[in-house]
Amino acid sequence: MATATERLFGKAIKRREDPRFITGRGQYVDDVKLPGLTYAAFVRSPHAHARIKGINVTRAKAVPGFVAIYTGQDVKVGNLPCGWMLPDIKVPPRPVLAQGKARYAGEPVAIVIADSAYAAKDAAEAVQVDYEPLPGVANPKKAHQRGAPALFDDVAQNQSFYWTIGDKNATEAAFRSAAKVVSLSFVNQRLIPNAIEPRACLASYASATSDLTLWVTSQNPHVHRLLMAAFILGIPETKMRVVSPDVGGGFGSKIFVYNEEVAVSWAAKTLGRPVKWTAERRESFLNDAHGRDHVTDAEMAFDRDSRITGLRVKTHANLGAYLSTFAPLIPSYLYGPLLSGVYKIPTIFCEVWGMLTNTAPVDAYRGAGRPEATYLLERLMDRSARELRLDPAELRRKNLIPAFTGGPVYQTPVAFAYDSGNYEPALKRALEMAHYTEFRKEQEQARQQGRLIGIGVSTYIEACGPAPSAVAGSLGAGAGLWESGQVRVHPTGAVTVFTGSHSHGQGHETTFAQLVADDLGIPMEQVEIVHGDTAQIPFGMGTYGSRSACVGGSAIYKCLDKIKDKGRRIAAHLLEASEQDLEFQAGKWSVKGAPDRAKAWGEVALMAYLAHNIPQGMEPGLEATSFYDPSNFTFPFGAHVASVEIDPETGRVKLLRYVAVDDVGRVINPMIVDGMVHGGIAQGVGQALWEHGLYSDDGQLLAATMMDYALPTAGQLPFYETERTVTPSPVNPLGVKGAGETGTIASTPTIANAVIDALAGLGVTHIDMPLTAERVWAAVKAAKK
Amino acid sequence: MKLPVKMTINGQQHSHEVEPRLLLVHYIREVVGLTGTHVGCDTSQCGACTILMNGMAVKSCTLFAVQADGATMTTIEGLAKNGDLHPIQQGFWEKHGLQCGFCTPGMILAAYQLLERYPKPSEEVIRHQLEGNLCRCTGYHNIVKAIQWAADNMAAAKK
């Protein structure tokens, strides 16, 4: 047990949530059971693009256990809304169940309900849908061409939006006067998130009170409730409760409101019986929002001293067949503003075409726009170094933004004002840890022996905790970006904390309890964290964009200030001392210079509730609520270095070492932060080497199972070597920045650069990801010709 | 048509009439009500459903309940004895071998068999033996550390 005087902030404390998980007593959505439960299965379009001419349900109704079937004609609810608008954006209607036409393979066409999950699947299989297949298009650039299959009659050339950032004229001028221009055209391939827990939902409707309860695998239960109540189901928010209990990973994919939870909620209300649906993995592949999928042309201009003078970017971003909840945000404001990285780039111009295609919707996936920007920049830096005949690390060092922490902000040409940063030490340390200089010598010797080894470097900057709400609103956000916290002190001094952020693996129950216990000087055992239930928590924006600690944590912290303020007034009253003469330490208020005159935390809490002797006019009780709206994003940064060896005979890439030096500001629990960095790295390595949500040209998903979509396994990965520099964020009271996505952002270009470095001697300058054995082998073979 | 099955799970006898097509994992979760065993995929890749059947780690999504007739099984709920965590469970807790917890029951039971076969496994052996279990949160780093911790502690306990 932590003693009252021990600092808990910054300590690697074992997680409090673990005992239930390691003994099989977690409570995930699929574990919830209710009396009279029915089960749903979905009929999905097997075609990427097809007109629905008729649906015959006769055979389905004859399946034993059948309860009901509803199609797009029956489910009369609002469309699934898109929560971020860009100028002149076209938002085609996205029905809960396909209406007249299916626009991607896997789109739900009907919901079938039966008294067992097996019967529901039998009945769904027995539904006969008469489709008229139409030509489909999966590639965002091809979808833009004249004559490409049109998804919607009123969306010309399938273009949902055209968005730019930066100064076009200044950038053109920079390129005209450049001493050297380096260009790179590439695909940032589509990824499929694959949280190990498939999405699930269970809805129950109490007709006596008109209360709808939805258990759903959500990263943001209040957002689910708001969008579903206000925009889709049209019921009062007060009549809907959303519970997201233990959730088995999200990585972005569980932010969004999906067809299934709406159809299930509507069906539960209509039937008057609880309905549950749990995705099969194949359904997750087909209908969970995917990530990335950019086709990009990028160019960088340099002066005679190899200093960057400009960056020009054209990206076709694949949005899928419909706009998912936050889809437009990802390839715009979470992408363009990141294009300066940690480099001094005087002018940038970026154009993005947001394209509709016959594929599953694309939205935020771990990193969300920031990995795409970082990959672009860091691959371009590597290619530039080769063309400029400079060492890649040296070119980066030369172009870094100089340290400015404590000084004025650094204004990039793409909107962001970095508020703190000292980028060189992280790069230097990562290179040292990886023995970069020695590796270069070793590489020379290896080359002479015919061995292909390479080392890759990537720096990165991230923008976490998107904020503030007013700015987001002016840029098209349909939501605020603040977070709520509520701290309730009980008469015994025990504390319940209600947070609007949500843990689906991040360990909030530990981290936030640490934060509160540390600040109040009470044992962690007296602090309970509650999240994931709209009936208990005032409101919340949930967990995405590495925001839980910096925004959610800060909201809690602000409550503690209010609590301590009231506590001090009670203590001063009891001690007959002036408030100014009291100090709060180790869980008690004492008179400065007279430590024996003190009131302990528990005594003050009890008195707040007894109210027998509190200052005149003071309300009894001890609790506080805060809504914290940050004034800016936070900006974590760092440098990663990896080394690889390639088997020239098979093209197989072996990861030798992985070094990460990150700056995520102050760290509440280093064990948890390290864990997130590890997992992030693995996901980014997955993109670099194996993962590909590949569609055929006409829109069939070719990687729709875990057999075909290569998720990283234990045997393919090494131990990661992690260190940190600490530059506290000046934005929030905790000085924290966010650590959930750093690994994913940096590791993809690090690995790609390492592989290309290993092949550079053969003259290979680029291979599109994933750098599978086959692709690498083909590049080696082509280079040797 | 339903068929009778009888099995012992975590020391308790269960007998039911089940559809021949009922997957073992659904029998365990839905019929017996032990929800610690999870389903993460349909194709035997992820290993979230791993249990011990007659001492072997098996993927319970790849067996029918009727194939397990007469078997003796351990699920994650049966690993701790009298409230004392098994060293592998303890190792996962000590070394932060889990984040969202969903793959964890399968990982722990896969590790159980791994350590029976290789009481002093090298890092390489651990990584190779875990290839049938997917984790999307940890990057496997701390899972490997957790199993190393368990191996060391189990070896020390035998001395």
Interface residues (C-beta under 8 A of the other chain):
Chain A: K14 R15 E17 D18 P19 R20 F21 I22 T23 G24 R25 G26 Y28 D30 D31 A117 Y118 N194 A195 I196 E197 P198 D246 V247 G248 G249 F251 T278 E280 R281 R282 H504 G505 Q506 G507 M671 I672 D674 G675 M676 H678 G679 G680 I681 A682 Q683 T705 M706 M707 L711 P712 T713 A714 G715 L717 F719 Y720 G743
Chain B: E19 R21 L22 H26 R29 E30 L34 T35 G36 T37 H38 V39 G40 C41 D42 T43 Q45 C46 A48 T75 I76 E77 L79 A80 L85 Q89 F92 W93 E94 H96 L98 Q99 C100 G101 F102 C103 T104 P105 I108 E123 I126 R127 H128 L130 E131 N133 L134 C135 R136 C137 T138 G139 Y140 H141 N142 I143 V144
